[in-house]
Each structure stands twice: as C-alpha cells, then as structure tokens.
Amino acid sequence: MRLDKFLKISRLIKRRTLAKEVADQGRISINGSKSKAATDVSVGDELTIQFGQKVLTIEVKSLRENVKKDEATTLYEIKKEEPVNK
C-alpha cells in the first residue's frame, strides 16, 4: 500500500494530499530511510513522522483498504512520541 494512502486510512493525517506533501518534504522515514508518498508500506515497517512540534514513531500492524473510524488505530502501534529537538 502506498505511504500516503496508509496515512489517510489510518487517520494519522486527515487528507491524502496533505500526506503526500508531508512525505515529499522529507518529514517521513520508513525503517530509517527518507520516503516519498508512493513508497510501499508493509506490515512490520517502522514509520517516523515529523509533525509540527513532535516526532511520532509507529509500527505498521495491519494493512486494509477500508477501515471504520474507531478501528483506524488497530492499523498501527505507537512506539514513541517525543518533542522536536532544536
């Protein structure tokens, strides 16, 4: 599954276009390497996402095409959440 689509379906980022912009800015890495929006995400991958003032590290637990809002958090597990170091 594409990275931007996973971020939208898991509701980590609300819109796919926004997920694409964030990925293209180099603020997302998969297993330690910078990733673009079209990069494939697999179960077990570790994603590091830099939001405004925090860095979120998650592990992909499941991939599904459609998911209900209250089940979206079952697609990933938060490993750590830390403030941005400046």
N, C-alpha and C positions, 0 to 999 in steps of 0.2 A: 504494500500500500504506500502511496506517496506520502511524504512527510507532511505537506500542507493539509492533505485530506485527513490524516490521522489527528492532527492538532485540532481541526474543526470538529470531527466526530467525537473526540474525547472531551471537547469543550474546554480545552486549555486556552485556546484562542477562539474568539467568537466567530470570526469570518475567515473563509479560506483565502480571500485576497490579502487580508491582514497577515495571516500565517505565511503567505508567500513573501510578502515584503520583509517580515522579520527574518525569515530564512535567507533571503537574498542579501540582507545586510550583514550576514555572518554572525548572527547572535544565537544560532542553534548549532550544536555539535552532536553527532551520533557516535558513540563509543570513542570519543576523544578527537574526532576529525570534523572540521567545519563541513556543514551540509547545506545543499540548496533545496528548494521546495520540491523538486522532482526526485530526490533521493528516496530509495526504498527503505521502509521501516519494517523490521522483523520482530517477532516475539523474542524477548530477552535483550533487546537493544537498550542501551542507556543513553537517554537524551538529556542534554544540558541546555536549558533555555534561559537567556538573559532577558528578563523583563526590565522595566524602568529602574527600580532600586533594589531588585533581588535576583538571585540566580537560583533556579529550580532544577534539581536533578531527579529524573524519574526513570523507572524501568518499565518497558512495554510488557504487559501481561497477556494481552489478547488483541486480536485484530478482527473487527467486524465492520461490515458495510453500513449498517444502520444500528443505532442504539438509542434507547429512550433516555431522556434527560437524567433521571435518577439512577440509571445504570452506567452512565458515562465514566464514573470513577473506577469501575471494575476493569477498565482497559489498561490502567497503569497503576503503579505504586510509587508514591513519593519517597525517594531515598534521603534527600536533604534539601533544605531551603535556607539560604543564607543571604545576608545583605551584600550588595556590590562593594568590593574593596576599591577605594580610590587612592 
